[in-house]
Amino acid sequence: MPNLLLATNNAGKVAEYRQLLAGCGWELVAPSELGLSLATEETGDTYEENATLKALEAAQVGGLHALADDSGLEVDALAGEPGPRAARFGGEGTTYQEKMSLLLERLQGVPPSERGCRFVCVIAIVDPQGGVRLCRGECEGLVAEAPQGEGGFGYDPIFYLQERGLTMAQLSAEEKNAISHRGRAAQIARQVLKELLHEHQQRLRTGQTTD
């Protein structure tokens, strides 16, 4: 089974992708498991640009197929902020607890009908030759009045799913993976990985690759 390098140092994200892509035909490996250190600067203005930057660096450093994502929370009342800068919202080094507090502070007094938001995730899959394939998933919700739930990570505790009456952080891992932005992008990624696996196996048969 060929290796697929996950371009993230986030243990929660590694665990989530191993669930989302279980049985995809690839062995998902974290940089630390290969003794690699990745610290790509996210200089892009879009999810697509940032995911591609991270995946390209990982593929180059590891000499493997690599997968990276970029995701964010877009809040309608904040003109789409924090968007692709969600991980840096409130400044570098702030915790997600602090980011959520700042976001809720900025939405103080905004009624539920105007608290619409969406999670967006773009997955970039890069082959060792530098070919890029992109997969996008979205999930609509509302910004909760206060954090609820212990599951998930990031902004999950304030992402309220009206049809469930729960935040993303109150769902089981299975429920979350079925409807989340990352889960939806991963469904598309599965098909891409299937095609790449076929190409990889063809190269092996013709002696064009050794990884």
PyMOL commands that set and color helices and strands:
alter all, ss='L'
color gray80, all
select helices_A, chain A and resi 11-20+31-34+47-62+76-78+86-88+96-106+112-114+156-158+168-170+173-179+181-205
alter helices_A, ss='H'
color red, helices_A
select strands_A, chain A and resi 3-6+27-29+65-75+82-83+116-126+132-143+159-161+166-167
alter strands_A, ss='S'
color yellow, strands_A
deselect
rebuild
show_as cartoon
